């Protein structure tokens, strides 16, 4: 297998490695290329599926509004088409919310779950803040919020020394359709509603991870997720913000592979 992007129905995906299946679900405004910092480590021991969410990358881009059921159904269709009956799921940010919803809808299909940098039970003020950014994007497109996002996503020191990494991610965000991106952002703003209590029924082994400086997807949120899901493992990454996967892939990959090695089939 290689990591060339393929198409299955409406979904662009890649399929690399061999072994137990791990499916990676990216965040808002990004695409499957965001996992480039994880793939070298994960594909050594696993068959790794990455894909572009609806509205992102090379996947289909229906007009909005977008709903969580669409994202769950897209993932279900993809693994059905690939003949995958059970897999481990790793989701980042919006992807972290999608994998929770998928696990609740299809619990028999998930062997292990990792929730990375995901929101949980936002307060009214926190939701108002993200809805303000949605409104900005409706007027001025993805570029309206990308610079502020990058400052939230990376530590100051890393940002100064790794301009090319930040520019790569900036270009991913700017490539989004200006009419569709706000609809996807609206989904992110509301996708945690209803998950606060329902995730208590998740029974599979679960890893919850975020950075202690990821203020929009905070350590306190991660703690509440891990407390609500029975026997969940919690990892708080010191000195890291939202894009810890790119800033410190060695630490993130070590934690992910240790978790997967213990709990995947």
C-alpha positions in Angstrom: 0.0 0.0 0.0 1.1 3.6 -0.5 -0.1 6.9 0.8 -1.5 8.2 -2.5 -5.0 9.7 -2.1 -7.7 7.5 -3.5 -11.4 8.0 -4.0 -14.2 5.8 -2.5 -17.6 7.2 -3.4 -17.5 10.8 -2.2 -14.5 10.4 0.1 -10.8 10.9 -0.6 -8.7 8.6 1.5 -5.3 6.9 1.9 -4.5 3.4 3.1 -1.0 2.6 4.4 0.7 0.0 6.5 -0.6 -3.4 7.6 -2.1 -5.0 10.7 -5.0 -3.9 12.9 -6.9 -1.0 11.4 -6.6 2.5 12.8 -8.7 5.3 11.2 -7.6 8.9 11.7 -10.2 11.7 11.6 -8.8 15.3 11.1 -10.0 18.6 12.4 -11.9 21.6 11.0 -10.4 23.3 8.0 -7.6 20.8 7.7 -7.3 17.6 5.7 -5.9 14.1 5.9 -2.4 15.5 5.3 -2.4 16.8 8.9 -1.5 13.3 10.0 1.9 13.4 8.2 3.6 13.7 11.6 1.9 10.5 12.9 1.9 8.2 9.9 5.6 7.2 10.0 5.2 5.9 13.6 1.7 4.4 13.2 2.1 2.6 9.9 5.0 0.5 11.3 2.5 -1.6 13.2 -0.9 -0.8 11.9 -3.0 -0.5 8.7 -3.8 3.3 8.9 -6.7 4.9 7.0 -6.8 8.6 6.7 -9.5 10.5 4.8 -10.8 14.0 4.1 -14.0 14.9 5.9 -17.0 16.0 3.8 -16.5 19.7 2.8 -12.7 19.3 3.1 -9.7 18.4 0.9 -10.6 16.3 -2.1 -13.8 14.8 -0.7 -17.3 15.9 -1.8 -18.4 19.4 -0.7 -22.2 19.5 -0.4 -23.7 22.9 0.5 -24.5 23.4 4.1 -25.6 23.3 6.8 -23.6 20.3 8.0 -24.7 17.9 10.7 -22.9 15.3 12.8 -24.9 12.5 11.3 -23.4 13.2 7.9 -19.9 12.9 9.3 -20.8 9.7 11.1 -22.4 8.2 8.0 -19.4 9.2 5.8 -17.0 7.3 8.1 -19.4 4.3 8.3 -19.7 4.2 4.5 -15.9 4.4 4.1 -15.1 1.5 6.4 -18.0 -0.5 4.9 -16.6 0.0 1.4 -13.1 -1.0 2.6 -14.5 -4.2 4.2 -13.5 -3.1 7.7 -15.7 -4.5 10.4 -13.8 -3.2 13.4 -11.2 -0.6 13.9 -9.5 1.8 16.3 -10.5 5.5 15.9 -8.3 8.5 16.5 -10.0 11.9 16.2 -8.5 15.4 16.5 -10.6 18.5 17.4 -13.7 18.3 15.3 -12.6 14.8 14.5 -12.5 14.1 18.2 -16.2 15.0 18.4 -16.9 12.9 15.3 -15.2 9.8 16.7 -17.2 10.1 19.9 -20.5 10.3 18.0 -19.5 7.4 15.8 -18.6 5.2 18.7 -22.0 6.0 20.3 -23.8 5.1 17.1 -21.7 2.0 16.2 -20.2 0.7 19.5 -19.6 -2.8 18.1 -17.3 -1.5 15.4 -14.8 0.2 17.6 -12.0 -1.6 19.4 -10.3 1.5 20.9 -10.9 5.2 20.8 -8.5 8.2 21.1 -10.0 11.7 21.5 -7.4 14.4 20.9 -7.8 18.1 21.7 -11.6 18.0 21.6 -14.1 20.4 23.2 -16.5 19.2 25.8 -19.5 21.0 27.4 -18.6 24.5 26.4 -19.9 27.3 28.6 -22.2 29.9 27.1 -19.3 32.4 26.9 -17.0 29.8 25.2 -19.7 29.0 22.7 -20.3 32.7 22.0 -16.6 33.2 21.3 -16.5 30.4 18.7 -19.8 31.6 17.2 -18.3 35.0 16.8 -15.5 33.4 14.7 -18.1 31.6 12.6 -19.7 35.0 11.9 -16.3 36.5 10.9 -15.8 33.6 8.5 -19.2 34.1 6.9 -18.2 37.7 6.0 -14.5 37.4 5.2 -13.9 33.7 4.6 -11.3 31.3 6.2 -8.6 34.0 6.2 -10.6 36.0 8.8 -9.5 33.8 11.7 -6.5 31.8 10.5 -3.8 34.1 12.0 -5.5 34.1 15.5 -6.0 30.3 15.1 -2.3 29.7 14.5 -1.4 31.7 17.6 -3.7 29.5 19.6 -2.5 26.3 18.0 1.3 26.6 18.6 3.5 27.7 21.4 5.2 31.1 20.9 8.7 29.5 20.8 7.8 26.9 18.3 6.0 29.4 16.1 9.1 31.6 15.9 11.4 28.7 14.9 9.1 26.7 12.6 7.6 29.2 10.2 7.3 26.7 7.4 5.1 24.4 9.5 2.7 27.3 10.3 2.6 28.4 6.7 1.8 24.9 5.6 -1.2 24.8 7.9 -2.2 28.4 7.0 -2.4 27.3 3.4 -4.6 24.3 4.2 -7.1 26.5 6.0 -7.0 29.2 3.3 -7.8 26.5 0.6 -11.2 25.9 2.1 -14.3 27.0 0.1 -15.4 30.3 1.6 -19.1 29.4 1.4 -18.7 25.9 2.9 -16.1 26.6 5.6 -18.5 28.7 7.8 -21.0 25.9 7.7 -18.4 23.4 8.9 -17.3 25.9 11.6 -20.9 26.1 12.7 -20.9 22.3 13.1 -17.7 22.5 15.3 -19.3 25.3 17.4 -22.3 23.0 18.3 -21.0 19.5 17.9 -20.2 19.0 21.6 -23.9 19.7 22.6 -25.4 16.4 23.8 -22.1 14.5 24.1 -21.4 15.7 27.6 -23.4 13.0 29.3 -24.0 10.4 26.5 -20.3 9.5 26.3 -20.7 7.8 29.7 -22.1 4.9 27.7 -18.8 4.4 25.7 -17.3 1.1 26.8 -14.3 0.6 24.6 -10.7 1.5 25.9 -10.4 5.3 25.5 -7.5 7.7 25.5 -8.2 11.4 26.0 -5.4 13.9 25.3 -4.9 17.6 25.1 -2.3 20.3 25.8 -2.2 22.2 29.0 -2.1 25.4 26.9 -4.9 24.4 24.5 -7.4 26.9 25.9 -10.2 26.1 23.5 -10.0 22.4 24.1 -8.7 22.6 27.6 -7.2 20.3 30.1 -10.3 20.8 32.2 -12.5 19.7 29.3 -10.3 16.6 28.7 -10.5 15.8 32.4 -14.3 15.9 32.3 -14.3 13.6 29.2 -12.0 11.1 30.8 -14.0 11.2 34.1 -17.3 10.6 32.2 -16.1 7.7 30.0 -15.5 4.7 32.2 -11.8 3.8 32.7 -10.6 6.3 30.2 -6.9 7.2 30.2 -6.0 10.9 30.4 -2.8 12.6 29.1 -2.2 16.3 29.5 0.8 17.5 27.4 2.8 20.1 29.3 3.6 23.3 27.4 1.7 22.4 24.3 -1.3 23.9 22.5 -3.8 22.7 20.0 -1.4 21.4 17.3 0.7 19.2 19.6 0.6 16.6 16.9 2.8 18.8 14.8 4.8 20.5 17.5 5.8 17.4 19.5 5.0 14.4 17.4 7.5 12.2 19.2 5.7 12.6 22.5 2.2 12.3 20.9 3.2 9.2 18.8 4.7 7.5 21.8 1.5 7.9 23.8 -0.7 6.8 20.8 1.4 3.7 20.0 1.6 2.6 23.6 -2.2 2.9 23.8 -2.9 1.2 20.5 -0.4 -1.6 21.3 -2.2 -2.4 24.5 -5.8 -2.2 23.3 -6.2 -2.9 19.6 -7.1 -6.3 18.3 
